Amino acid sequence: MLSADAIIDLHDQRTRAWHLAPENLGEPAPSSINSNTKLDWLGLVACQHGANFDLWHIEDEARAPGAMDAELAGVKRQVDQTNQRRNDLAEELDRALLGWLATQGLPNLEAPLHSESPGLIIDRLSILALKIYHTREETERNDAPPGHAGRNRERLAILEEQRADLAGCLDALWRETLKGTRRFKLYRQLKMYNDPSLNPAIYRKQSNEPGV
């Protein structure tokens, strides 16, 4: 079910396609995903990568020179919402894997626990795919200053090595999980900043509003 090579190929293919034709972001809205959503495994991986893709470019807007305070506030809200989506989808990846494993009588609850789940590793692979794409762009810039392309080729080699290492770790975790010699759990992120009942900056303001 899980293959790091397939995930990397999907990340790279979608990253290229979305940059060339942004209107082709044809995945189901990640916020609409629930237990009734019909998505295969790689469809769910693509949705999670889509959240990281969106987050990357929204954060670019926040760093644009000359951005007004009101614009930055709007971008910050988008960042928070999209980051929540990204984390929710990483959890969905783990939930899907654990659901499939349960049909095989796995994971082995007596096996040593791995500290990082596959969903969190796939999230890191997603971010590396975006870094690799944008770093490769910098190696090809015609208007870059002297030395820029060379520095970014060095960075690109490091990023590609890191991704290969991480992909190997993901495949090893999955093999060991299938053998019953390693296990992982669903780790909930339990973000507080988007929850009006948990973020004091929200609920204190609401309690002070007239009529509340």
C-alpha positions as CSV (number, residue, x, y, z in Angstrom):
1,M,0.0,0.0,0.0
2,L,2.8,2.4,0.9
3,S,5.7,3.1,-1.4
4,A,8.0,6.1,-0.9
5,D,9.0,6.1,-4.6
6,A,5.3,6.4,-5.6
7,I,4.8,9.2,-3.2
8,I,7.8,11.1,-4.4
9,D,6.8,10.7,-8.0
10,L,3.3,12.0,-7.2
11,H,4.7,15.0,-5.2
12,D,7.0,15.9,-8.1
13,Q,4.3,15.4,-10.8
14,R,1.7,17.5,-9.0
15,T,4.2,20.2,-8.1
16,R,5.1,20.7,-11.7
17,A,1.5,20.5,-12.9
18,W,0.2,23.0,-10.3
19,H,2.9,25.5,-11.1
20,L,2.3,25.3,-14.8
21,A,-1.4,25.4,-14.6
22,P,-2.8,26.5,-11.2
23,E,-6.4,26.0,-12.3
24,N,-5.6,22.3,-12.4
25,L,-5.7,22.0,-8.6
26,G,-8.4,19.5,-9.2
27,E,-8.3,17.6,-5.9
28,P,-11.4,17.5,-3.7
29,A,-11.3,20.4,-1.2
30,P,-9.3,19.0,1.7
31,S,-11.6,20.7,4.2
32,S,-14.4,18.5,2.8
33,I,-12.6,15.2,3.6
34,N,-14.5,13.0,6.1
35,S,-15.3,9.4,6.6
36,N,-17.6,9.5,3.6
37,T,-15.1,11.0,1.1
38,K,-14.1,8.5,-1.6
39,L,-10.4,8.9,-2.1
40,D,-7.8,6.2,-2.8
41,W,-4.5,6.3,-1.0
42,L,-2.6,8.4,-3.5
43,G,-5.5,10.7,-3.8
44,L,-5.2,11.4,-0.1
45,V,-1.5,11.9,-0.5
46,A,-2.1,14.4,-3.3
47,C,-4.6,16.4,-1.1
48,Q,-2.1,16.6,1.7
49,H,0.6,17.8,-0.7
50,G,-1.9,20.3,-2.1
51,A,-2.3,21.8,1.4
52,N,1.5,22.3,1.6
53,F,1.6,23.7,-1.9
54,D,-1.1,26.3,-0.9
55,L,0.7,27.1,2.3
56,W,4.1,27.6,0.6
57,H,2.6,30.2,-1.8
58,I,0.4,31.9,0.8
59,E,3.5,32.4,3.0
60,D,5.3,33.9,0.0
61,E,2.6,36.6,-0.1
62,A,3.2,37.5,3.6
63,R,6.9,38.3,2.7
64,A,6.1,40.5,-0.3
65,P,7.7,43.9,0.1
66,G,5.2,46.7,0.7
67,A,2.4,44.5,1.9
68,M,-0.1,46.5,4.0
69,D,-1.0,45.6,7.5
70,A,-4.6,44.6,6.5
71,E,-3.2,42.4,3.8
72,L,-0.8,40.7,6.2
73,A,-3.6,40.1,8.7
74,G,-5.6,38.4,6.0
75,V,-2.6,36.3,4.8
76,K,-2.0,35.3,8.4
77,R,-5.5,33.9,8.8
78,Q,-5.1,32.0,5.5
79,V,-1.8,30.6,6.8
80,D,-3.5,29.4,10.0
81,Q,-6.4,27.8,8.1
82,T,-4.2,26.1,5.6
83,N,-1.8,24.8,8.2
84,Q,-4.7,23.3,10.0
85,R,-5.8,21.6,6.8
86,R,-2.2,20.3,6.2
87,N,-2.1,18.8,9.7
88,D,-5.6,17.3,9.5
89,L,-4.6,15.6,6.3
90,A,-1.4,14.2,7.7
91,E,-3.6,12.6,10.4
92,E,-5.9,11.3,7.7
93,L,-2.9,9.6,6.1
94,D,-2.1,7.8,9.3
95,R,-5.7,7.0,9.9
96,A,-6.0,5.4,6.5
97,L,-2.8,3.3,7.0
98,L,-3.9,2.1,10.4
99,G,-7.3,1.2,9.0
100,W,-5.7,-0.9,6.4
101,L,-3.2,-2.5,8.8
102,A,-6.1,-3.4,11.1
103,T,-7.4,-5.7,8.4
104,Q,-4.1,-7.5,8.6
105,G,-4.1,-7.8,12.4
106,L,-1.4,-5.1,12.6
107,P,0.3,-3.2,14.0
108,N,1.8,-5.5,16.6
109,L,1.1,-3.8,19.9
110,E,4.1,-5.5,21.4
111,A,6.6,-4.1,18.9
112,P,8.7,-1.1,19.7
113,L,7.0,2.2,19.0
114,H,8.4,4.5,16.3
115,S,8.4,8.1,17.4
116,E,7.3,9.5,14.0
117,S,4.3,8.3,12.1
118,P,4.2,7.7,8.3
119,G,1.8,10.7,7.8
120,L,4.3,13.0,9.4
121,I,7.2,11.6,7.3
122,I,5.0,12.1,4.1
123,D,4.4,15.7,5.2
124,R,8.1,16.2,5.4
125,L,8.6,14.6,2.0
126,S,5.9,17.0,0.6
127,I,7.8,20.0,1.9
128,L,11.1,18.7,0.5
129,A,9.4,18.3,-2.9
130,L,8.5,22.0,-2.9
131,K,12.0,23.0,-1.8
132,I,13.6,20.9,-4.5
133,Y,11.3,22.4,-7.2
134,H,11.9,26.0,-6.2
135,T,15.7,25.4,-5.6
136,R,16.0,23.9,-9.1
137,E,14.2,27.0,-10.5
138,E,16.9,29.1,-8.9
139,T,19.6,27.1,-10.6
140,E,18.1,28.1,-14.0
141,R,17.5,31.8,-13.4
142,N,18.8,33.9,-16.3
143,D,18.8,37.1,-14.2
144,A,20.5,35.7,-11.1
145,P,23.8,37.3,-9.9
146,P,27.1,35.5,-10.4
147,G,27.5,32.4,-8.2
148,H,23.8,32.1,-7.5
149,A,23.2,29.1,-9.7
150,G,26.3,27.3,-8.2
151,R,25.2,27.9,-4.7
152,N,21.7,26.6,-5.5
153,R,23.1,23.5,-7.2
154,E,24.9,22.7,-3.9
155,R,21.6,23.2,-2.0
156,L,19.7,21.1,-4.5
157,A,22.1,18.2,-4.0
158,I,21.7,18.4,-0.2
159,L,17.9,18.5,-0.5
160,E,17.8,15.5,-2.8
161,E,20.1,13.5,-0.5
162,Q,17.8,14.4,2.5
163,R,14.8,13.3,0.6
164,A,16.4,10.0,-0.5
165,D,17.3,9.4,3.2
166,L,13.9,10.2,4.4
167,A,12.2,8.0,1.8
168,G,14.4,5.1,2.8
169,C,13.3,5.6,6.4
170,L,9.7,5.6,5.4
171,D,10.0,2.4,3.5
172,A,11.9,0.8,6.3
173,L,9.2,1.8,8.9
174,W,6.5,0.3,6.7
175,R,8.4,-3.0,6.1
176,E,9.0,-3.4,9.8
177,T,5.4,-2.6,10.6
178,L,4.3,-5.3,8.1
179,K,6.7,-7.7,9.7
180,G,5.4,-6.8,13.2
181,T,8.8,-5.6,14.5
182,R,7.9,-1.9,14.6
183,R,4.6,0.0,15.2
184,F,3.4,3.6,15.0
185,K,0.4,5.4,16.4
186,L,-1.9,8.2,15.2
187,Y,-0.5,11.3,16.9
188,R,-3.1,14.1,17.0
189,Q,-1.7,17.6,16.5
190,L,-4.5,19.1,18.6
191,K,-3.9,22.7,17.3
192,M,-5.4,25.3,19.6
193,Y,-5.0,28.6,17.7
194,N,-8.0,28.0,15.3
195,D,-10.4,26.8,18.1
196,P,-12.5,29.8,19.5
197,S,-13.0,27.8,22.7
198,L,-9.2,27.3,23.3
199,N,-7.5,30.5,21.9
200,P,-7.7,33.2,24.7
201,A,-7.1,35.9,22.1
202,I,-10.5,34.9,20.5
203,Y,-12.7,33.9,23.5
204,R,-11.6,36.8,25.7
205,K,-12.4,39.3,22.9
206,Q,-15.7,37.6,22.3
207,S,-16.6,37.8,26.0
208,N,-15.9,41.5,26.0
209,E,-18.1,42.3,23.0
210,P,-21.4,44.1,23.6
211,G,-24.3,41.7,24.0
212,V,-22.2,38.7,24.8
